[in-house]
Amino acid sequence: MRTLTHARAPLATVLAANAVSISGNSLTLIGVPWFALETTGSAGKAGLVAFCAAAPVVVSAIAGGPVIDRIGRRRVSVVSDLVCALALAAIPLLNHVGLLRFWMLCALMAVTGLFHAPGETARNALVPDLAGRAGTPLSRAASLYDAVSRGARMTGAAVGGLLVALIGADTVLYVDGATFLTSSLLVLAGLRGIPSAEPQRDAPALNLATYRADLREGYSFLLRTRLLLAVDLMVMITNGLSMSWSSVLLPIHAREELGGSAAQGLLVAVFGGSALAGALLYGAIGHRFRRRPVYTVGFLISTAPILTAAFTHTTPPLVVAAAFGGLGAGVLNPILGTVFYEVVPDELRTRVGGASTAAVLLTTPLGGLAAGFLVDSAGITAALLWVGGAFFLATLSPLVFPVWRELDDPPRPADDGDADSDGARGRDRTGGGTGDENGVDVKSGPAARTGPSSSGPSTPASGRGRGATTPRR
């Protein structure tokens, strides 16, 4: 019994650290837009802050994969969370002493974006190996990972909305920083001696040539795998629209029509709670159904909160819409994560996950920025209709394009016989296979994970990924 408990401890550590970190992401989702609106009074500037937070996530996702494996997943996770903690705590501290300027707020949010994605990528890449060590089927670990993430998101959003109302957005950012500090300490203490979490000792020295080769390996695998490419293109579009909703449209709608931050926290919490129920339900009975219909219906339902907000100025209808939308969104990550782990070899997951994350996050910097200026020029109702309508159209993709049939029968790594040995099977660099389990969920954080994932329109992709890491909506 003691041996079994010891074997399960690393997986429990990653789940706990991820829960704490995602709670912090929810506080960021609530606290930063309100802080920007309170200090600037401008929807456009709030959108610019969202842009500064999201753009560096794309940069780090594009370039970070080869570096993560060589530095070590544990070290990357610890350092990224520490930097995020310091940057977030610096915002209210500088504001308190009267030194905070708008450009400083943008710069500090850019720092959190730059360092957050590598940490999420590193943690998520560990899940298959840690599930194997714990004797947990990969599909079950995926659903558990997503359920814990959604539960934390729900709790963090509810607490964040109340805290903004009770103690102010600036003080909430101190709490936010503390969550990242806690996550870093959990990983530092709980993943000692795990081979897959340590630096690659036998990897070639990192120079420009090997770095470019590693990057090319991840991107070439992604580009020649049609299903992953289709997923990333779809989630790239919906992530940008999701960022518009979560970072600008929802806070402004809550401020102008719903009575304040507590209503926003309630809506995000209801969405997260329903998504948690959806993830657990799919984990229990999802294997009985074909993935493509479940995925398509789930995505369609997840648009409900945005479209409903355009036609109501009260909270109750939005609560109902958030409940249905969250239930639909809850099935998405388990499906996408399972497919990602089925398709991508273990030794390529960090690199392919980084490439995939970068792809799905390309539009997130523009989402908040565009929404802010759209509200200033056309008004909140028109902005909600444009974003909600575009989101709905994007979710029809699985019904239109034949490649989505592969959701029910994804190509296996061994099937890719035309690729070179490094690309199709990869060099064994990460230490730790997972056997023949059925796959796991990857994607947001954000919040975030390794590979494509979607969390629905109530949370931004860069939050913490799908993170990010598995690209997520």
N, C-alpha and C positions, 0 to 999 in steps of 0.2 A: 504493500500500500504506500509506504514511504517513497519507494522508487517511482511508482506511478505518479505520485504527487509532485515529485521532483522533476519528472519528465514533462509534466503539464505546466510547470511554473513559468517557463519562458513565454509560452503562448498566452498565458493569463497576464503576464507583464505587458506584452504588446497590446492586448485588448484594453487593459487598464490605462496605459499611457495614451492610447488612441482616444479612449473615452474622455479623459481629462483634456486632451488637446482639442478635441472637437467641441467640448463644452466651451473652451476658450474661443474657438472659431465663432460659435453662436454669439458669444458676448461681443466679439469684434463686429459681427454682422449687425447687431443692434446698436452697439455703442458708438462706432466710428461714424456712420451716417448721421446719427443724431448729434454727435459732437460737431461734425462739419456744418450741419444745418444751424445749430445753436450759435456757433462762433462766426459763421459767414452770412447766414440767412439766404444763401443762394443755392438753387438746385443745380445750376451749372457747375459751381465749385464743388458741391458734393459729388457730382459725377466725375470731376477731375481727380478728386481724391481716390475714388474707386478705380479710375484708370491707372493712377500711380501705384496702387496696390496690386493690380492685376498684371500690368505689363511685365514687371520683372519675373513673375512666375513663369511666363512663357520663355524668357531668356534662360532661366535656371533649368527648366525642363528640357530645353533643346540641348544644352551643353553639359548637363550634370551627370548623365548616366555612367559614362566611363570613369568619372572621378569618384563617384559613390562607391563602386566596387573596390577601388584601390585604397581609398581612405578607410573604408570599413563602414558598414551600415549602422552599427551601434554608434560610432563616433559622429557620423554625419547627423544622425537623429538627435543626439545630445547637443551638439553645437548649434544646430539650426534652431532648436527650441530655446536655447539660452539667448541667442541673438534676438529672436522674436520677443522674448520676455523683456529684455532691456529696451528694445525699440518702443514697445507699447507703453512701458512704464514711463519712458522719457516724455511722452506726449503730455500727460496731465502734469508732470513735474515742471516742465518748461512753461506750461500755461499758468501754473500756480505762481511762479515767480515773475510772470509777465514778460517772458522772453520768447514765447512761441510765436512764430510767424507762419503764414499760410504755406510758404515754400518748405518750411521745416516739417509741417504736418505731412505734406506730400512726400518729402524725402524719407521720413521715418516709416510711412506706410510702404514706400518702395522697398525699404530694407526688409520689412516683414515678408513682403511678397517674394523677394529674391531668395531668402533663406528658408521659407516655409516649405516650398515644394520638395526640395531634396530630402528633408526630414521625413515627410510623408511617404515619398517614394521608397526610402530606405526601410521604413517600418513595414510597409505593405509587402515589399519583396521578400520579407522574412516569413510571411504567413505560411506558405506551402511547406517549408522545411520544418517550422515549429509545429505545424499540425501533424506532420509525419512523426516527429519525436514524441508528441503527446498521444499518438495512436488515434487521432481524430480524423475521420474522413474529410477530405478537402472540401467537398460540397457543404458539409456541416460547418466546417470552420468558416467558409465564406458567408453563410447565412448568419452565423454567430457574430462575425466581424461587422457585418452590415447592421445587424440588430443592435449591437452595442453602440455603434456609431450613431444610429438614428435615435436611440434612447438618450444618448448624451446631447445630441443636437436639440431634441425636444426639451430636455431639462434646462440646457443652457439658454435657449431662447426665452422660455418662460421666466427664468430667474433674471435674465438680462433686461427684459422689458420692465419688470418690476423694479429692478435696481436703478435703471435710468430714471424712472419716475420718482423713486425715493431718495436716491443719493446723488443723482446727476451722472451724465455721460462721462465726464472726466474721471470720476472715481471708479466707474465701472472698468475703465481701462487699466487701473491698478490691479483689479481682480483678474482681468484678462491676462496680464503679464504673469501673475502668480500661477495660473493654470499651465502656462508653457514651462515655467520653472519646475513645477511638479512633474510634468511629463518627462522632462529631461532627466530628472533625478531617478524616476522609475526605470527608465531604459538604462541609465548608467549603472544602477545597482542590480537590475534583474536579468541582464543579458550577458553577464560576464562568462567567458569560456564557451560561448556558442560559436562554433566554427563559421557558420554562414553569416554571422554578424561581424566578424573580424576582417581586417584587410586581406586582400588576396596576396599571399606570400609568393606564389609561383607565377604571378602575372608578369608580362613584359613591362619594363620600365615605361612610365607614362611620358611620352614625348609627343611632338606634333604628329608624327607619322602614325604611331599606335593610337593616339587619341582620335584622329580622323578615321582610322580603320574601324575603331569601336563604334563611333557614331554612324558610320556608313553601314555597319552590320545591323544596327537597330533599325535604321530607316529603310534599308533595302528589304528586310524581312517584313516590315509594315506595308511597304508599297506593293510587294508581290502577294500579299495575303488579302484577297478581295473582301472578305467579310470584315476583317479588322479595319480596312480602309473605309468601307461603307459606314461602319459604326462610328468611326472617328469623324467623318464628314458630317453625319447627322448630329452627333453630340456637339461638334464644334459650333454649329448654327444655334442649337438650343442653349448651349452654355452662354453665348453672348446675350441672347434674349433673357435667360435666367438672371444674368448679372444686372440687366436693366431693371428687372422686377425687384430683386432682393436688395440692391444697393441704393436705388433711387426711387422707383415708382411706389413700392410698398411703404417706405418711411414717409414719403410726402403724402400719400393717400391717408396713412394713419394720422399724420399731423393735422391735415386739413379737414378730414371727414369723419375719422373714427375716434377722436378724442385723445390721441397721444401714443406714447411708446408702449404702454401696457397692452393696448389693442394689438399692436404689431407683434409683441411677444406672445400674446395668446394665439394669434393666427399661425405663427411659425411653430409654436409648441404643438398645436392641434395637427398641423401638417406633419410634423416630425413623429408625433405619436401614432398617427394613422400609417405613416410609412413604416414605422417599427412593426405595427401589426401586419402590414402587408408582407414585410420581409420574413417574419416568423411564419405566417400562413404559407408563403411560398416554400419556405424551408421544410414545412411539414408535409405538404401535398403537391408541391410544384412538379415533382418528378413524374406525376401522372399525366401531365399535359404537355402538348407541343409548345416549344418556347416562342415561336414566332407570333402566334395569335395572342398569347399572354403578354408578350412584350409590346405589341402594337396597341392593344386595348389599354394597357397600363400607361403608356406614354400619352395616348389621347386623353385619358381621364386626368392626367396630371396637369393639363392646361386649365382646368376649371377655375382655380383661384384668380388668375390674371383676367380672364374674360368676365368673371363675375364682378370683379372690382370695378370694371368699366360701367356697370349698370346699377350699382348700389352704393349708398352713402351710409349704410349702417353695418354693424359688425355681425349680427346673426347669420345673414345669408353667406357671408364670407367664411364664417366658421364651418358651415355645412360644406361649402365648396372646398375648403382646405382639408376637411376630413376625407372627402371622396378623392381629391387630388393626391393626397398623401398615400392613400391606400393603393392607388395606381402606381405611384412612383416607387413604392416599397418593393415591387417585384423586379424592378429594372436592374439594380446592381447585382443581385444574385445571378441573374441570367448573364449579364455582361461579364461579370467576374469569372463565372464558371467557364464561359467560352474562351476568355483570355488565357486562363491557365491550361485549358485543353489544347489550345492552338500553339502557344508559345513555349519553347523548351525552357527549363529552369535556368540554364546557363545564360539565356538571352533576356530574361524577364526585366532586369534593371534597364538594359539598353532599349529594348522595345517599349517597355513601360514609359521611359523618359520621352521617347519619340512620340508615343501615343498621347501622353499627357500634353506635350507641347502642341500637338496638332489640335486637340480639342479645346485648348485654352487660347488659341490664337485670336478669337473674337471677343474674349472676356474683357480685355482692356477697353475696347470700343463700346461695349454694352452700356456700362454706367455713364461713360462720357456722352454717348449719343442720347441716352435717356434724359440726362440732365438738360441738354440743350433742346430736346424735343418738348419737354415740359415747359421750358421758358418760352418757346415760340408758339406752341399749339395748345398747351394746357394739359392737365393730367388725364382727363377723360380720353382725349384723342390719342395720347401716348399709350394708354392702356389698351385701346382698341388696336392700334398698329402692332404693338408688341404681342398681344394675345393672339391676333389673327396670324401673324407670321409664325408664332410658335405652333399653332394648330396645324398649319400647312406643312411645317417641317416634320411633324409626327406622322404624316401620311406616307413617308418614304418607304417603310417596310411593306406597304400594300402595293407599291408601284414597281419597285425594282426587284428582279428575280434573285439577285445575289443574297437577299435576306432569307431565302429558303435554307441557306446553310446554317442558320441559327439552330435548326433541328438536327443537323448532321455536319458539324464543323470539321474542316480539314485538320488532320493530326500532323504534328511536327514530322513524323516519319514519312508522311505522304509527299513531302516536298523534295522529291528525289533529284530535281534538276538543279537545286541550289548547291553551292559549294559547301564543303563540310563545315566550315566555320559558320556560314549563314544558316544552314538548315538545321544542323545539330549543335553547332557551336562548340567552343572549347570549354571544358569543364572548369569553370573559374569560380563558381560561387560556393561550391562545397555543400552538397545536400540535395539529393533528389527527393521526390515525394511519392515514389511508387506509382501505382496505377489508379489513384483515387479519381473521383469524377470531376474535379475542378473546383474553383472557388471564386468568390466575388472579389473584384478588385477596386473598383473605382471609388470625391469629397469628400472629399472632399473635397466645396469644395468642396467632400471638404473638402478627400483626395484619396489613393491606392496606386497600383501599378497596372496600367491597362485602361481600356475604356470603361467609364461608368457614369451613371446618371443619378442625381439625387432629386430631380424635380425642381420646379420653379421657385421653391421657397428658400433655396440656399444657393449661393454662388459657387461656381466651380472652383475658384481659388480659395474658397474659404478654408477648407481642409478639408477637396481634392476634396472624386473624384476627381486638391489633389487634386500638392495633390498627388497625382501619381497614377492612379488609373484615372484617366480623364473622367471627369464626372460632371453631370449636370446638376 
